[in-house]
């Protein structure tokens, strides 16, 4: 089973307008409400691909009640930890004429120590041989060492941990030995304390870290994804598409990778599906993710180069 953790879920409201006209009435062409968060989006894509996962994390307030209800109606299995405060909310405005979007986000809640403990103990009960996906930044009240602490416990049980984080959270998590990491090219540069501009440089820079992690996946937008492992190195290139939004593309990439690996597929197969999922997500506006139909079409044109 795959478990995803969303420590900072959000209730999203996306509105589409032709373009924003200031100091005037702007007609909303289309409006959609949804629930966002790295782990939630990953679980959503896994479900779209025909897989199953369980969403863990924090939920609270009236926004939380609506968010959980929406996820249940989507068919997403939830096992949230209740908190006292309201979860954050986002307002996303997409301008069709300019093909741009603007995000307004409220501050998230401060997590209390007893709430941190409740989530920590719940995750510790994840069954052996499962996959756990950790990612994102920490809300107020939580230490950047939280993921590393979880990993230490989960690894002892044979749980495979996938880490998609940045800066101190990624650095500390690496020391705990995750199964797979998925930084983007800028996050990877911050990890190794070097400016990486060429995808070819990733191969050499990533190799020393294979003593700490089994798989390293570095995303670079339209330049594709670099996968480094002891069983082979890959540069996976997506086909050119008309991008409407890059929000959620990285989460979709992770979902495709974990979905394949959890079913016993190869690293190469997981990268191909992951890139197809990430690319398919860019076809949709706002926080909308990929559809299986688009993924299947795009996957046929994904190019895999093995090094």
C-alpha positions in Angstrom: 0.0 0.0 0.0 1.1 3.6 -0.7 0.7 6.2 2.0 1.1 9.9 1.3 1.5 12.6 4.0 0.1 16.2 3.6 1.0 18.3 6.6 -0.4 21.5 5.0 -3.5 20.7 3.1 -5.5 23.6 1.5 -9.0 24.2 0.3 -8.6 25.7 -3.2 -11.0 27.9 -5.2 -10.0 28.4 -8.8 -11.8 30.9 -11.0 -11.2 31.5 -14.7 -11.7 34.9 -16.4 -10.9 36.2 -19.9 -8.5 38.7 -18.4 -8.5 40.9 -15.3 -9.8 44.4 -15.8 -8.9 46.6 -12.9 -11.4 48.9 -11.2 -14.2 47.1 -13.0 -16.5 44.1 -12.7 -14.8 40.9 -13.9 -17.1 38.1 -15.1 -16.1 34.6 -13.9 -16.3 32.2 -16.8 -15.7 29.1 -14.8 -15.3 28.3 -11.1 -13.9 25.1 -9.5 -13.3 24.1 -5.8 -10.9 21.4 -4.8 -8.4 20.3 -2.2 -4.7 20.7 -2.6 -1.5 19.6 -1.0 1.5 17.5 -2.2 0.5 14.2 -0.7 -3.2 14.7 -1.7 -2.3 15.5 -5.3 0.0 12.4 -5.4 -2.8 10.2 -4.1 -5.2 11.8 -6.6 -3.0 10.9 -9.5 -2.4 7.4 -8.2 -6.1 6.9 -8.1 -6.5 8.2 -11.7 -3.9 5.6 -12.8 -6.0 2.9 -11.2 -4.0 2.5 -8.0 -4.9 2.9 -4.3 -3.3 5.0 -1.5 -4.1 6.4 1.9 -3.8 10.1 2.6 -2.4 11.0 6.1 -1.7 14.4 7.5 -3.5 17.2 9.4 -7.0 18.5 9.0 -9.0 21.0 10.9 -11.7 23.7 11.0 -14.6 24.3 8.7 -12.3 24.3 5.7 -11.0 20.9 6.9 -14.5 19.5 7.1 -15.3 20.5 3.5 -11.8 19.4 2.3 -12.2 15.9 3.8 -15.7 15.6 2.4 -14.6 16.5 -1.1 -11.7 14.0 -0.9 -14.1 11.2 0.2 -16.4 12.0 -2.6 -13.5 11.7 -5.0 -12.8 8.2 -3.8 -9.6 9.2 -1.9 -9.1 7.1 1.2 -8.3 9.5 4.2 -7.0 8.9 7.7 -6.3 12.5 8.8 -5.1 13.6 12.2 -7.4 16.3 13.7 -6.0 19.7 14.7 -7.7 22.6 16.5 -7.0 25.3 14.0 -8.3 26.0 10.5 -6.4 24.7 7.5 -5.2 27.2 4.9 -7.1 28.2 1.8 -6.0 29.3 -1.7 -7.6 31.5 -4.3 -6.3 30.9 -7.9 -7.2 33.3 -10.7 -6.5 32.1 -14.2 -6.6 34.6 -17.1 -7.4 32.8 -20.4 -6.3 35.6 -22.7 -2.8 36.0 -21.1 -2.5 32.3 -20.1 -1.3 33.3 -16.7 -2.5 32.5 -13.2 -2.2 34.2 -9.8 -2.3 32.5 -6.4 -3.5 34.1 -3.2 -2.7 31.9 -0.1 -3.7 32.3 3.5 -1.4 31.5 6.4 -1.5 27.9 7.6 -2.2 26.9 11.2 0.5 26.4 13.9 0.7 22.7 14.8 0.7 22.0 18.5 3.2 19.5 20.0 0.4 17.0 20.9 -0.8 17.2 17.3 2.7 16.5 16.0 2.9 13.5 18.3 -0.5 12.1 17.1 0.6 12.2 13.5 4.0 10.8 14.3 2.5 7.8 16.1 0.0 7.2 13.3 2.7 7.1 10.6 4.8 4.8 12.7 1.9 2.2 12.4 2.2 2.0 8.6 2.6 -1.7 7.7 5.9 -3.1 6.6 6.7 -3.3 2.8 4.5 -0.2 2.2 5.6 3.0 0.4 5.4 6.3 2.2 5.7 9.6 0.3 6.9 12.6 2.3 7.2 16.1 0.8 6.7 19.8 1.1 7.6 22.3 3.8 6.8 22.2 7.4 4.0 24.2 8.9 4.6 26.4 12.0 5.2 24.3 15.1 7.0 21.4 13.3 10.7 20.8 13.1 12.6 20.4 9.8 13.8 17.2 11.3 10.4 15.6 11.4 10.7 13.6 8.1 14.2 12.4 9.1 12.8 11.1 12.4 10.0 9.3 10.6 12.3 7.8 8.1 14.5 6.3 10.8 11.5 4.5 12.3 10.0 3.4 9.0 13.2 2.0 7.5 13.5 -0.4 10.5 10.1 -1.8 9.4 11.1 -2.2 5.8 9.0 0.7 4.6 10.3 2.5 1.5 10.3 6.2 1.9 10.1 8.7 -1.1 11.2 12.2 -0.2 10.2 15.3 -2.3 11.5 18.3 -0.3 14.0 21.2 -0.4 16.8 22.8 1.6 17.2 21.7 5.2 14.3 19.2 5.1 15.9 17.4 2.1 19.5 17.6 3.6 18.4 16.1 6.9 16.2 13.6 5.2 19.1 12.4 3.1 21.1 11.5 6.3 18.2 9.2 7.3 18.6 7.2 4.0 15.3 7.5 2.0 14.5 5.0 -0.8 14.1 7.7 -3.4 14.4 11.4 -3.6 12.8 13.7 -6.2 14.2 17.3 -6.1 13.9 19.6 -9.1 17.2 20.8 -10.7 17.3 23.9 -8.4 16.6 22.0 -5.3 19.3 19.5 -6.2 21.7 22.3 -6.7 20.9 23.6 -3.2 21.5 20.1 -1.8 24.9 19.7 -3.3 25.7 23.4 -2.9 26.4 23.9 -6.6 24.7 25.8 -9.4 23.5 23.1 -11.8 22.4 24.4 -15.2 23.1 21.4 -17.5 21.1 18.2 -17.0 24.2 16.2 -18.0 26.0 17.4 -14.9 23.4 15.8 -12.7 24.7 12.3 -13.4 28.2 12.9 -12.0 27.0 15.0 -9.1 24.4 12.5 -8.0 26.5 9.3 -8.0 28.2 9.9 -4.6 24.7 10.1 -3.0 23.9 6.5 -4.1 25.5 5.3 -0.8 22.6 7.1 1.0 19.7 6.6 -1.3 18.7 3.9 -3.9 17.1 6.2 -6.5 17.6 9.9 -7.4 15.2 11.6 -9.7 15.8 15.2 -10.7 13.2 17.0 -12.7 14.1 19.9 -15.1 10.8 21.0 -16.6 10.7 20.8 -20.4 14.3 19.4 -20.4 13.0 16.2 -18.9 13.9 14.1 -15.9 17.2 12.6 -14.9 17.1 9.3 -13.1 20.3 7.9 -11.3 20.6 4.5 -9.7 23.0 1.6 -9.3 20.9 -0.3 -11.9 21.2 2.4 -14.6 21.1 6.1 -15.4 18.4 7.6 -17.6 17.5 10.9 -19.2 13.8 10.9 -20.0 12.4 13.5 -22.3 8.8 14.5 -22.7 7.1 15.5 -26.0 6.4 19.2 -26.6 3.0 20.2 -25.4 1.1 23.5 -24.9 1.6 24.2 -21.3 -1.4 25.8 -19.4 0.0 25.4 -15.9 2.9 23.7 -14.3 1.3 23.5 -10.8 1.2 19.9 -9.7 3.4 18.6 -12.4 6.1 17.5 -10.0 3.6 15.7 -7.8 2.2 13.9 -10.8 5.7 12.8 -11.7 6.2 11.4 -8.2 2.8 9.6 -8.4 3.6 7.9 -11.6 7.0 6.7 -10.3 5.7 5.4 -7.0 2.7 3.7 -8.7 5.0 1.6 -10.9 7.6 0.8 -8.3 5.0 -0.3 -5.8 3.7 -2.8 -8.3 7.2 -4.2 -8.9 8.0 -2.3 -12.1 11.5 -1.3 -13.1 13.0 2.2 -12.5 13.0 2.8 -16.2 9.3 2.0 -16.5 8.5 4.2 -13.5 10.4 7.2 -15.0 8.5 6.8 -18.3 5.1 6.8 -16.6 6.1 9.6 -14.2 7.2 11.9 -17.0 4.0 11.2 -18.9 2.0 12.1 -15.8 3.9 15.2 -15.1 3.6 16.4 -18.8 -0.1 15.5 -18.9 -0.7 17.7 -15.9 0.7 20.8 -17.7 -2.2 20.6 -20.2 -4.7 21.7 -17.6 -5.2 25.1 -15.9 -4.9 25.9 -12.2 -4.4 23.0 -9.9 -6.1 20.4 -12.2 -3.9 17.4 -12.6 -3.5 14.7 -15.3 -6.1 12.4 -16.8 -5.3 8.7 -17.6 -6.3 9.3 -21.2 -3.8 12.1 -21.7 -1.1 10.1 -19.8 -1.6 7.1 -22.1 -1.3 9.3 -25.2 1.8 11.2 -24.1 3.6 8.1 -22.8 3.9 6.8 -26.4 6.0 9.9 -27.3 8.3 9.9 -24.2 11.9 9.3 -25.1 14.2 7.3 -22.8 18.0 7.6 -23.1 20.0 5.2 -21.0 23.6 6.1 -19.9 
